[in-house]
Amino acid sequence: MRSGGGVSRRRRIPLNFLHGFLLISTIICGFGLLILTIRSISIDPNAGFKLPTITNTTDDNDYDSVSTFDSNTTDFKSDSCATVEEMGEVFAPNEFAIKESLRVRRMIQQHFLLNGAPRVRDLSPEQFCRHGFVLGKSAEAGFGNEMYKILSAAALSIMLNRSLIIGQTRGKYPFGEYISYTNLSFTLKEVKHLWRQNDCMGKYGRPLIMRTDDFEKPGESNVLCSNWRKWNQPVIWFQGTTDAVGIQLFLKNIHSQMRSAASELFGQAGALLSRPNVFGELMRVIVSPSEDVEQAVNWVLSGGVDPDIALHMRMLTNRSVRALQAALSCLKKALLTFQQQAARPRVVLVSDSPSLIKDITPSVQEFAEVVHFDYKLFNGNISSLTSNNAHQLDFRVKDWGPAPRWVAFVDFFLASRVKHGVVSGAHRRVGTTYAQLIAALAAANQLGEGTSPMNFTFLSSFQKNLLSDGLANQVGWGHVWNRFAGPLSCHGQSNQCAHTPLLPPAWWDGAWQSPISRDIRRMEAFGVQLSSLGEINESSLRSYCENRKSFVRTAPIVRQTL
């Protein structure tokens, strides 16, 4: 029936349809409330950790206050940036990296078989006088930086098919009280003696000349522009290589012969999945603990089995609770990879801040046995060095910690005995050169021919405040995540526990790698035009090299001791 006039027509809604609609709405609302409730009670990975209350004069926010971002409200996936854990997925243990490390191991063995001191010193006079050497010389500053100088020289000796010289100062090796060096290398004193004995200058017109190249002077360095394999000076010294980066810049040298030599040792710059553990394999051959340090390591282990995993915390005297919570969570994640092999795993704790060891030990003891070198309880031969050297290092206490210098070497070789992995945490910058070399040597020690230790892992622990601006604060070429610190690193990340490269990359060719503006400017000094995403203008580099002034620094090696 129609109503008259201007009354609008209205469709009658069946009652049963209305009931159904209300029922569906109720179900949807209930499901939404359930999801919200589950999210609000989601498990905190740190909930099981009972950290002691810390009261001190050091402000935990002296660095952390830069972040007001609450990452607990963020759970994002982005196509334009990546979290540290996403970046690190490619560095998880895999068969490709293992095969490459074994290949490099054989390459190192073959090199020292042909160019090691035992064979070279027995060459005929003519052969010896035509032979070449690479000098590796370090001071006794930070162990990680100084050891990279020697390891870089060893790598360069392989690339150039020369013998290795490890420099001495007044007849002593760097850190010689704590480290024993291989007998496969020369000293400069012996090379000078053999040069005179074989009358290289008189018979063959070969004066003992050394050519130096300083990496810390990029405008003068020939690392990218010269074919070092054609240098005819008997000794080459590549100075200033205090991290993993310097020697790997040869991967972009404009001469194909140098690029091939570098990639044969280090792999292709962008092949992050299959990076060989070059520095770990070199350390395995070149250095070992001195007898006194070995004694201290064995004292800590007390005849027990080698530890399972190491936690290294670089705290610079800070006692950040957030850093400890993140590291403990990351440590538990690492232990999950092999927990079936050890009912109660043994964890080595290493830190530049002794107070942190006291703070973290009770929490670790809830799920693992703690192994730690307490130097105050040790009465071995090396402990007598405490009073002799302590006064020299007062100005480095914040940097290296208050313990005597030799303790860092005991900690290093103790941590390098671990069977399954290393976790690196820090107050500011994660993955220092010291932590990198611990992980590299430990991985090399566990890698056997015909074995596949797929469960050895190197992990980086980041608390969320370090990632408020992504990885942008991981400045410095010595830090393992520097090459990922640019705009492809997501801001405002939550705590991260990421797989970490045993061989830190030097270029930006891999996925999610991008430079910070500081490094773009620094690479310009080497003649490299680098985009914000890490792309290199190779034609510009070649033009730069062809038009730059040639720098050749040589000096005769006479009576000076290096």
C-alpha positions as CSV (number, residue, x, y, z in Angstrom):
1,M,0.0,0.0,0.0
2,R,1.3,3.4,-0.9
3,S,1.0,6.4,1.3
4,G,-0.1,9.6,-0.4
5,G,1.5,13.0,-0.7
6,G,5.3,13.6,-0.1
7,V,5.9,10.8,2.4
8,S,9.1,8.9,1.5
9,R,9.0,5.2,0.9
10,R,10.9,3.0,3.4
11,R,12.1,-0.7,3.0
12,R,11.1,-2.9,5.9
13,I,14.1,-4.9,7.3
14,P,13.3,-8.5,8.2
15,L,13.7,-9.2,11.9
16,N,15.8,-12.3,11.5
17,F,18.3,-10.4,9.3
18,L,18.7,-7.8,12.0
19,H,19.4,-10.5,14.6
20,G,22.1,-12.1,12.4
21,F,23.8,-8.7,11.8
22,L,23.9,-8.0,15.5
23,L,25.4,-11.5,16.2
24,I,28.1,-11.1,13.6
25,S,29.0,-7.6,15.0
26,T,29.3,-9.0,18.5
27,I,31.6,-11.8,17.4
28,I,33.9,-9.4,15.5
29,C,34.1,-7.0,18.5
30,G,34.9,-9.9,20.9
31,F,37.7,-11.2,18.6
32,G,39.2,-7.7,18.4
33,L,39.2,-7.4,22.2
34,L,40.9,-10.8,22.5
35,I,43.7,-9.8,20.1
36,L,44.3,-6.6,22.1
37,T,44.4,-8.6,25.3
38,I,46.9,-11.0,23.9
39,R,49.2,-8.2,22.6
40,S,49.1,-6.5,26.0
41,I,50.3,-9.7,27.8
42,S,52.8,-10.8,25.2
43,I,55.9,-12.4,26.6
44,D,58.8,-10.1,27.4
45,P,62.1,-12.0,26.5
46,N,63.7,-10.2,29.5
47,A,61.0,-11.1,32.0
48,G,63.0,-13.9,33.4
49,F,66.1,-11.7,34.2
50,K,66.5,-10.3,37.7
51,L,69.1,-7.6,37.4
52,P,70.3,-6.1,40.6
53,T,69.4,-2.6,41.4
54,I,72.2,-0.3,40.3
55,T,72.9,3.0,42.1
56,N,75.9,4.9,40.9
57,T,76.9,8.4,39.8
58,T,77.1,7.5,36.2
59,D,74.0,8.6,34.3
60,D,72.6,5.8,32.3
61,N,71.1,8.4,30.0
62,D,74.2,10.3,29.1
63,Y,74.0,8.8,25.7
64,D,70.7,7.1,25.7
65,S,68.6,10.2,26.2
66,V,68.8,10.9,22.5
67,S,65.9,8.6,22.1
68,T,62.3,9.2,23.1
69,F,60.9,6.7,20.7
70,D,59.0,3.8,22.3
71,S,59.9,0.8,20.2
72,N,57.4,-1.4,22.0
73,T,54.7,0.3,20.0
74,T,56.4,-0.5,16.7
75,D,56.4,-3.7,14.8
76,F,57.1,-2.8,11.2
77,K,58.1,-4.3,8.0
78,S,59.5,-2.0,5.4
79,D,60.7,-2.2,1.8
80,S,62.7,0.9,2.2
81,C,64.8,0.0,5.2
82,A,65.8,-3.0,7.4
83,T,66.3,-3.9,11.0
84,V,69.7,-5.1,12.2
85,E,68.3,-8.6,12.5
86,E,67.1,-8.5,8.9
87,M,70.4,-7.2,7.8
88,G,72.2,-10.0,9.6
89,E,70.2,-12.9,8.2
90,V,72.8,-13.3,5.4
91,F,75.5,-13.8,8.0
92,A,73.9,-16.7,9.7
93,P,76.2,-19.8,9.6
94,N,76.0,-21.5,6.2
95,E,77.8,-24.0,4.1
96,F,79.0,-21.4,1.5
97,A,80.9,-19.3,4.1
98,I,82.4,-22.5,5.6
99,K,83.6,-23.7,2.2
100,E,85.1,-20.3,1.5
101,S,86.9,-20.3,4.9
102,L,88.4,-23.7,4.3
103,R,89.5,-22.6,0.8
104,V,91.2,-19.5,2.4
105,R,92.8,-21.8,5.0
106,R,94.4,-23.9,2.3
107,M,95.5,-20.7,0.5
108,I,97.2,-19.4,3.7
109,Q,98.9,-22.8,4.3
110,Q,100.2,-22.8,0.7
111,H,101.4,-19.3,0.9
112,F,103.5,-19.8,4.1
113,L,104.8,-23.1,2.7
114,L,106.3,-21.2,-0.2
115,N,107.0,-17.8,1.4
116,G,107.5,-18.7,5.0
117,A,110.9,-18.0,6.6
118,P,112.0,-21.7,6.8
119,R,112.0,-22.0,3.0
120,V,113.0,-18.4,2.0
121,R,116.1,-18.2,4.2
122,D,117.4,-21.2,2.4
123,L,117.0,-19.8,-1.1
124,S,120.0,-19.3,-3.3
125,P,121.6,-15.8,-3.1
126,E,120.1,-14.7,-6.4
127,Q,116.6,-16.0,-5.5
128,F,116.7,-14.5,-2.1
129,C,117.8,-11.1,-3.4
130,R,114.9,-11.1,-5.9
131,H,112.4,-12.0,-3.2
132,G,110.0,-9.4,-1.7
133,F,108.7,-8.8,1.8
134,V,105.7,-7.0,3.5
135,L,106.2,-5.4,6.9
136,G,103.6,-5.6,9.6
137,K,104.4,-3.2,12.4
138,S,102.2,-2.2,15.3
139,A,102.6,-0.2,18.6
140,E,101.1,-1.3,21.9
141,A,97.9,0.7,21.8
142,G,94.5,-1.0,21.6
143,F,95.0,-4.7,21.0
144,G,92.3,-5.0,18.3
145,N,93.5,-2.1,16.2
146,E,97.1,-3.0,16.5
147,M,96.5,-6.7,15.7
148,Y,94.7,-5.6,12.5
149,K,97.9,-3.9,11.4
150,I,99.8,-7.2,11.5
151,L,96.9,-9.3,10.0
152,S,96.5,-6.8,7.2
153,A,100.2,-7.1,6.4
154,A,99.9,-10.9,6.4
155,A,96.9,-10.6,4.0
156,L,98.9,-8.2,1.8
157,S,101.9,-10.6,1.7
158,I,99.5,-13.3,0.3
159,M,98.1,-10.9,-2.3
160,L,101.6,-9.8,-3.4
161,N,103.2,-13.2,-3.1
162,R,105.8,-11.9,-0.6
163,S,107.1,-13.0,2.8
164,L,105.9,-11.5,6.0
165,I,108.0,-9.4,8.4
166,I,106.7,-8.7,11.9
167,G,108.3,-5.5,13.1
168,Q,110.0,-5.3,16.5
169,T,110.8,-2.3,18.7
170,R,114.2,-2.5,20.4
171,G,114.3,-6.2,19.8
172,K,110.8,-6.9,21.1
173,Y,107.6,-8.0,19.4
174,P,104.4,-5.9,20.0
175,F,102.7,-7.4,23.0
176,G,105.5,-9.9,23.1
177,E,105.0,-10.6,26.8
178,Y,101.5,-11.9,26.1
179,I,101.6,-13.2,22.5
180,S,103.8,-15.7,20.7
181,Y,104.3,-15.2,17.0
182,T,104.8,-17.7,14.2
183,N,108.2,-18.9,13.1
184,L,107.0,-18.6,9.5
185,S,107.6,-14.8,9.6
186,F,110.8,-12.9,9.5
187,T,112.1,-10.1,11.7
188,L,113.6,-7.1,9.9
189,K,116.9,-7.7,11.7
190,E,117.1,-11.2,10.1
191,V,116.2,-9.8,6.6
192,K,119.0,-7.2,6.9
193,H,121.5,-9.8,8.0
194,L,120.6,-12.1,5.1
195,W,120.7,-9.2,2.7
196,R,124.2,-8.5,3.7
197,Q,125.2,-12.1,3.8
198,N,124.0,-12.7,0.2
199,D,125.6,-9.4,-0.9
200,C,122.3,-8.4,-2.6
201,M,123.6,-4.9,-3.2
202,G,127.1,-5.8,-4.5
203,K,126.2,-8.8,-6.7
204,Y,122.7,-8.0,-7.9
205,G,122.4,-4.2,-7.5
206,R,119.5,-4.6,-5.0
207,P,119.7,-2.1,-2.1
208,L,117.4,-2.9,0.8
209,I,114.7,-0.2,0.2
210,M,111.3,0.0,1.8
211,R,108.3,1.7,0.2
212,T,105.7,3.0,2.5
213,D,102.0,3.8,1.9
214,D,100.0,5.4,4.6
215,F,96.3,4.5,4.6
216,E,95.6,7.3,7.1
217,K,96.6,9.8,4.4
218,P,94.0,9.1,1.8
219,G,95.1,11.8,-0.6
220,E,98.5,10.2,-0.9
221,S,97.6,6.5,-0.5
222,N,97.9,4.2,-3.5
223,V,95.5,1.6,-2.2
224,L,93.1,2.2,-5.1
225,C,95.2,3.7,-7.8
226,S,98.4,1.7,-8.1
227,N,99.3,-1.9,-9.1
228,W,101.3,-3.0,-6.0
229,R,102.2,-6.3,-7.6
230,K,104.5,-4.3,-9.9
231,W,106.3,-2.5,-7.1
232,N,109.9,-3.6,-7.2
233,Q,111.1,-2.3,-3.8
234,P,112.2,-5.3,-1.6
235,V,110.0,-4.2,1.4
236,I,106.5,-2.7,1.4
237,W,104.9,-1.3,4.5
238,F,101.2,-0.4,4.3
239,Q,100.7,1.8,7.4
240,G,97.6,2.7,9.4
241,T,95.4,-0.4,8.7
242,T,93.8,-0.4,12.2
243,D,90.6,-2.4,11.2
244,A,89.2,-4.8,8.6
245,V,88.6,-2.1,6.1
246,G,92.0,-0.9,4.9
247,I,93.2,-4.0,3.2
248,Q,89.8,-4.7,1.6
249,L,89.8,-1.4,-0.3
250,F,92.0,-3.3,-2.8
251,L,88.8,-5.0,-3.9
252,K,88.0,-1.8,-5.9
253,N,91.6,-1.0,-7.1
254,I,91.5,0.2,-10.7
255,H,94.0,-2.5,-11.8
256,S,92.5,-5.9,-12.5
257,Q,95.5,-7.7,-11.2
258,M,95.1,-6.2,-7.7
259,R,91.3,-6.7,-7.7
260,S,91.8,-10.4,-8.6
261,A,94.4,-10.8,-5.9
262,A,92.1,-9.2,-3.3
263,S,88.9,-11.0,-4.3
264,E,90.7,-14.4,-4.3
265,L,91.5,-13.8,-0.6
266,F,88.4,-11.9,0.6
267,G,85.8,-12.9,-1.9
268,Q,83.7,-10.5,-4.0
269,A,82.7,-7.4,-2.1
270,G,78.9,-7.9,-2.6
271,A,78.9,-11.6,-1.8
272,L,77.9,-11.3,1.8
273,L,76.6,-14.9,2.1
274,S,79.9,-16.5,1.4
275,R,82.4,-14.3,3.1
276,P,85.5,-16.3,4.3
277,N,86.8,-15.8,7.9
278,V,90.1,-14.4,6.6
279,F,91.4,-12.7,9.8
280,G,90.4,-15.6,12.0
281,E,92.3,-18.0,9.7
282,L,95.3,-15.7,9.7
283,M,95.4,-15.4,13.5
284,R,95.2,-19.1,13.8
285,V,98.5,-19.3,12.0
286,I,100.3,-16.2,13.2
287,V,99.6,-15.7,16.9
288,S,99.1,-17.8,20.0
289,P,99.1,-17.0,23.7
290,S,102.4,-16.8,25.5
291,E,103.2,-19.4,28.1
292,D,102.2,-17.1,30.9
293,V,98.9,-16.2,29.3
294,E,98.2,-19.9,28.5
295,Q,98.9,-20.7,32.1
296,A,96.3,-18.2,33.2
297,V,93.7,-19.5,30.7
298,N,94.2,-23.0,31.9
299,W,93.9,-21.8,35.5
300,V,90.4,-20.3,34.8
301,L,89.2,-23.5,33.1
302,S,90.6,-25.7,35.9
303,G,90.9,-28.7,33.7
304,G,87.3,-28.5,32.6
305,V,86.0,-28.5,29.0
306,D,86.2,-25.5,26.8
307,P,83.4,-23.0,27.3
308,D,80.4,-22.9,25.0
309,I,79.9,-19.2,24.4
310,A,81.4,-15.8,25.2
311,L,79.6,-12.6,26.1
312,H,81.7,-9.5,25.5
313,M,80.4,-6.1,26.8
314,R,82.2,-2.9,25.9
315,M,80.8,-0.5,28.5
316,L,83.3,2.4,28.9
317,T,82.6,2.3,32.7
318,N,78.8,2.8,32.1
319,R,76.3,0.5,33.9
320,S,73.4,0.6,31.5
321,V,70.6,-1.8,32.6
322,R,69.1,-1.7,29.2
323,A,72.4,-2.9,27.6
324,L,72.5,-5.8,30.1
325,Q,68.9,-6.8,29.5
326,A,69.3,-6.8,25.8
327,A,72.6,-8.8,26.0
328,L,71.1,-11.4,28.3
329,S,68.2,-11.9,25.9
330,C,70.6,-12.2,23.0
331,L,72.7,-14.7,25.0
332,K,69.7,-16.9,25.7
333,K,68.9,-16.8,21.9
334,A,72.5,-18.0,21.2
335,L,72.2,-20.8,23.7
336,L,69.1,-22.1,22.0
337,T,71.1,-23.1,19.0
338,F,73.0,-25.8,20.8
339,Q,71.2,-26.3,24.1
340,Q,70.7,-30.0,23.3
341,Q,74.4,-30.5,23.4
342,A,75.0,-29.1,26.9
343,A,72.7,-29.5,29.9
344,R,74.3,-26.5,31.6
345,P,76.4,-24.4,29.2
346,R,79.5,-22.6,30.2
347,V,79.5,-18.9,29.4
348,V,82.7,-16.7,29.4
349,L,82.0,-13.2,30.6
350,V,84.4,-10.5,29.3
351,S,84.1,-6.7,29.9
352,D,86.2,-3.6,30.3
353,S,84.1,-2.8,33.3
354,P,84.6,-5.3,36.2
355,S,81.5,-4.0,38.0
356,L,79.4,-5.2,35.1
357,I,80.6,-8.7,35.7
358,K,79.3,-8.6,39.2
359,D,76.0,-7.1,38.0
360,I,75.3,-9.7,35.3
361,T,76.7,-12.9,36.9
362,P,73.7,-13.7,39.1
363,S,71.3,-13.5,36.1
364,V,73.5,-15.7,33.9
365,Q,73.9,-18.2,36.6
366,E,70.2,-18.9,36.5
367,F,70.7,-20.8,33.2
368,A,74.4,-21.3,32.7
369,E,77.8,-21.8,34.4
370,V,79.8,-18.6,34.5
371,V,83.5,-18.6,33.5
372,H,85.4,-15.4,34.3
373,F,89.0,-14.6,34.9
374,D,89.4,-12.8,38.3
375,Y,92.9,-11.6,38.0
376,K,93.0,-10.6,41.7
377,L,92.8,-14.3,42.7
378,F,95.5,-15.4,40.2
379,N,99.1,-15.7,41.3
380,G,100.9,-16.9,38.2
381,N,104.1,-15.4,36.6
382,I,102.2,-12.9,34.6
383,S,100.5,-11.4,37.6
384,S,103.8,-9.8,38.7
385,L,103.3,-7.4,35.7
386,T,100.5,-5.6,37.5
387,S,102.5,-3.1,39.5
388,N,105.1,-2.6,36.7
389,N,102.7,-1.4,34.0
390,A,99.6,-0.1,35.8
391,H,100.9,3.5,36.2
392,Q,101.5,3.8,32.4
393,L,97.9,3.3,31.6
394,D,96.1,5.6,33.9
395,F,95.0,7.9,31.1
396,R,93.4,4.9,29.3
397,V,91.3,3.6,32.2
398,K,88.0,4.7,30.8
399,D,88.9,3.2,27.4
400,W,90.5,-0.1,28.5
401,G,89.1,-0.4,32.0
402,P,90.9,-0.4,35.4
403,A,92.4,-4.0,35.2
404,P,96.1,-4.5,34.4
405,R,96.8,-4.6,30.7
406,W,97.7,-8.3,30.6
407,V,94.2,-9.2,31.7
408,A,92.8,-8.3,28.3
409,F,95.0,-10.9,26.7
410,V,93.9,-13.6,29.1
411,D,90.3,-12.7,28.4
412,F,90.9,-12.7,24.7
413,F,92.5,-16.2,24.5
414,L,90.0,-17.5,27.0
415,A,87.0,-16.3,25.0
416,S,88.6,-17.6,21.8
417,R,88.3,-21.1,23.2
418,V,84.5,-21.1,23.0
419,K,82.9,-23.8,21.0
420,H,79.6,-22.3,19.8
421,G,79.6,-18.6,19.5
422,V,80.3,-15.0,20.7
423,V,77.8,-12.3,21.7
424,S,78.9,-8.7,21.5
425,G,77.1,-6.0,23.4
426,A,78.0,-2.4,24.3
427,H,77.0,0.9,25.9
428,R,77.5,2.7,22.6
429,R,79.2,0.9,19.7
430,V,78.8,-2.8,19.2
431,G,81.3,-5.2,17.6
432,T,84.6,-3.5,18.3
433,T,87.8,-4.8,16.7
434,Y,88.6,-6.7,20.0
435,A,85.2,-8.5,19.8
436,Q,85.6,-9.1,16.1
437,L,88.9,-10.8,16.5
438,I,87.7,-13.0,19.5
439,A,84.8,-14.2,17.3
440,A,87.0,-14.7,14.2
441,L,89.7,-16.7,16.1
442,A,87.1,-18.8,18.0
443,A,85.3,-19.7,14.7
444,A,88.6,-20.6,13.1
445,N,89.6,-22.8,16.0
446,Q,86.3,-24.7,15.7
447,L,86.5,-25.2,12.0
448,G,88.0,-28.5,11.1
449,E,88.7,-30.0,7.7
450,G,85.7,-32.1,6.7
451,T,83.5,-30.7,9.5
452,S,80.6,-28.3,9.3
453,P,80.2,-26.3,12.5
454,M,76.9,-24.8,11.4
455,N,76.0,-23.8,15.0
456,F,78.9,-21.4,15.6
457,T,77.6,-17.9,15.5
458,F,78.6,-14.3,16.1
459,L,75.8,-12.2,17.4
460,S,75.4,-8.4,18.1
461,S,73.2,-7.2,20.8
462,F,71.6,-3.8,20.5
463,Q,69.4,-2.1,23.1
464,K,66.6,-0.1,21.5
465,N,68.0,3.3,22.4
466,L,71.1,2.7,20.3
467,L,68.8,2.3,17.3
468,S,66.6,5.4,17.6
469,D,68.3,6.7,14.4
470,G,69.0,3.2,13.1
471,L,72.7,2.3,13.0
472,A,73.8,5.9,12.3
473,N,75.6,6.0,15.6
474,Q,77.8,3.0,14.7
475,V,80.5,5.4,13.4
476,G,84.1,4.5,12.9
477,W,85.4,2.0,10.4
478,G,86.5,-0.3,13.1
479,H,83.0,-1.1,14.1
480,V,81.4,-4.1,12.4
481,W,78.1,-2.5,11.5
482,N,79.5,0.7,10.1
483,R,78.8,-0.3,6.5
484,F,75.1,-0.7,7.3
485,A,74.7,2.6,9.1
486,G,73.2,4.7,6.3
487,P,69.6,5.5,5.3
488,L,68.7,1.8,4.7
489,S,68.8,1.2,8.4
490,C,65.4,1.6,10.0
491,H,64.9,4.1,12.7
492,G,63.2,3.3,16.0
493,Q,64.0,-0.4,16.2
494,S,63.3,-2.6,19.2
495,N,66.1,-4.6,20.8
496,Q,68.0,-6.5,18.2
497,C,70.1,-9.7,18.4
498,A,71.6,-10.1,15.0
499,H,73.9,-12.5,13.2
500,T,77.2,-10.6,12.5
501,P,79.9,-11.0,9.9
502,L,83.1,-12.7,10.9
503,L,84.7,-10.6,8.1
504,P,83.4,-7.1,8.3
505,P,82.6,-5.6,4.9
506,A,84.6,-2.7,3.6
507,W,82.3,-1.6,0.8
508,W,78.6,-1.1,0.3
509,D,77.8,-3.6,-2.4
510,G,75.6,-6.0,-0.4
511,A,71.9,-5.9,0.4
512,W,70.8,-3.2,2.9
513,Q,74.3,-1.6,3.0
514,S,74.4,2.2,2.8
515,P,76.9,4.8,4.0
516,I,76.6,7.7,6.4
517,S,77.4,11.1,5.2
518,R,80.7,11.2,7.1
519,D,81.9,8.1,5.2
520,I,80.8,9.6,1.9
521,R,83.1,12.5,2.6
522,R,85.9,10.3,3.8
523,M,85.8,8.2,0.6
524,E,86.0,11.4,-1.5
525,A,89.5,11.8,-0.1
526,F,90.4,8.5,-1.7
527,G,88.9,9.6,-5.0
528,V,85.7,7.6,-4.6
529,Q,82.3,9.2,-5.5
530,L,79.9,7.3,-3.4
531,S,76.1,7.7,-3.6
532,S,73.8,7.7,-0.6
533,L,73.0,4.0,-1.2
534,G,76.7,3.0,-1.5
535,E,77.0,2.9,-5.3
536,I,80.4,3.8,-6.7
537,N,81.1,5.9,-9.8
538,E,83.9,3.7,-11.2
539,S,84.7,5.9,-14.2
540,S,85.2,8.9,-11.8
541,L,87.6,6.8,-9.7
542,R,89.6,5.8,-12.7
543,S,89.7,9.5,-13.9
544,Y,90.8,10.5,-10.4
545,C,93.6,8.0,-10.4
546,E,94.9,8.9,-13.9
547,N,95.0,12.6,-13.1
548,R,96.3,12.5,-9.5
549,K,99.9,13.2,-8.5
550,S,101.9,10.0,-8.0
551,F,103.1,9.6,-4.5
552,V,106.2,7.3,-4.0
553,R,107.6,7.2,-0.5
554,T,110.8,5.1,-0.1
555,A,113.6,4.9,2.4
556,P,116.7,2.8,2.7
557,I,116.7,0.3,5.5
558,V,120.0,0.8,7.4
559,R,120.5,0.6,11.1
560,Q,117.1,1.6,12.3
561,T,115.0,-1.1,14.0
562,L,111.4,-1.5,13.0
